[in-house]
Amino acid sequence: MHELPSEKVMGKTDFEIFPQPVAERRNRDHLHTLQFRQPTTLVDTIGTRYNGFKPYRMQLMPIRVHGEENPTYLAGITLAPLAHWQDA
């Protein structure tokens, strides 16, 4: 998604940007991270159906709003291209 202008992704769901299998996997990963309230390291896809996909190692972190018990947001950080981890 990094190569797309923000107006092309703002207000859209993963299902409107990614192919169905990618969107379903991303949704499962997000729900898992929120449910277990722990950072999750995974392989995610950077790109879109418009410009191709590249696998990257990502970390999802649940974020809680002050005073609330359950996390309501996720922060995703790209750690490195997957090839970097496979070569190490």
Secondary structure, DSSP 8 states (H G I E B T S, - for coil): -TTS-HHHHTT--HHHHS-HHHHHHHHHHHHHHHHHTS-EEEEEEEEETTTEEEEEEEEEEEE--TT-SS--EEEEEEEEEHHHHHH-
